[in-house]
Amino acid sequence: MQSSDSQSNDEANLQLNPDGSLRHLLTLKGLDKSLLLELLDDAEQYLSPEGMLPVRSNALAGRTVANLFFEPSTRTRASFDLAGKRLGADVLNLDVNTLSRKKGESILDTIYTLEAMAVDIMVVRDASTGVPAYIARNVKDFVSILNAGESDASHPTQGLLDLLTIRQRKGGFENLTVAIVGDIQHSRVARSAAYGLRTLGVGELRLVSPPAMAPDDPELSFATIVDNLDEGIRDADVVMALRIQRERIGNLDGIPNIDEYFASFGISNERMRLAKPDAIVMHPGPMNRGIEIESALADGAQSVITQQVTNGVAVRMAILVRVAASMDAR
Ligand code: CP
């Protein structure tokens, strides 16, 4: 059995071709600064002014993308679907409730079946750690795997859209204090954002949570761990709220009830007075209004939550084009 650390290093290596180009996207760990910045630059090309027609191209004409979401999703699934279609790909959205995996078929047999139908890119969300990398190790040379959310471990396209949103609003990373607030321990969003921010040289990253939700991942030891919200968001430039990932919490001991949680760790307009006056408020969604974030703040002037969603389509278009280009070069 591999340690989780060596496992994630394997994943970081597995996703790159020998020439350094992107073969799969499994984690932001191990992607260097220049590649991350190139991906953000690429994504900018797929944004259009609000109200204008979305950017389209034929970069994926002839390619087939299959979306395999074994966990619920609104934003990631819809944006991969739109991204593939806006690039001219055939897009297959598989209904996991009617897949033969429910009848005992192994995940690899499902993947081999799709390979035999000439699916080039498989977008995978799964509740178990290691599934995207396991599939990536077993597919044919012409197939790319994109991680669309892996247990509490990794959500790399979410990390990229968060980085893009921060760069658009703040211009860079080096002088920023970023506070991620909430259930850090069970959050793949926090991990991917943290790895990306570390690579891009963020000034300070604070991970703010009740002790029962504090990170237990040594890879996050570069961040400042804080268990008091006022301390965590004081003078921050960016405040990201996270929902409580109840589906991943086995033992609720030490987890505050909803009212206690909002009182102690909910982000509100009043709380945001402690952050910098021009601080932005982020949330990956889905939001639980009134628990981790006050509704008025989520809809207010500091919120960039809908910009994150818009950027999600652009980032996924950029990733699809990258891996398709690396297929053409193989
Ligand atoms: N942020 C995110 O992954 O949202 P969905 O679960 O709706 O895809």
Residues whose N, C-alpha, C, O or C-beta is under 5 A from the ligand:
A	BS01	CP	P72 S73 T74 R75 T76 R77 P284 G285 P286
